[in-house]
Amino acid sequence: MDDLTILREKIDQLDDQLFDLLEQRFALSNQVKHVKQHANINIFDSSRENKIIHRIPNLSYQKEIQEIYQTIFRLSKAIQEKKN
């Protein structure tokens, strides 16, 4: 195998893990929705988002990871706002 194929296989393995982790995270967001509805709590919680952003370690790709989390937050809120 050439280097590119090996690297792409490693990326595919990580992607498979990310797919599963994101599925789990969004399922938990849906559960949070029901808890918030029952407790009459607003969906948006900027303090929670800030806590998560500040937990991101100072890594080489910290800015990119923060951008990904902003998307995750947006999608999690959309899940929590869905009627079902």
SULVEN-V395072 format. One line per field, one symbol per residue. ss: DSSP state (a for helix, b for strand, c for the rest). phi: phi as a letter, one per 20 degrees, with the letter a starting at -180 (. if undefined). A space follows every 50 residues. Layout:
ss=???
phi=???
This chain:
ss=ccaaaaaaaaaaaaaaaaaaaaaaaaaaaaaaaaaaaaaccccccaaaaa aaaaaccccccaaaaaaaaaaaaaaaaaaaaccc
phi=.egffffffffgffggffgfffgfffffffffgfffffeldfffcfffff ffgfefffdgdgffffffffffffffffffefea
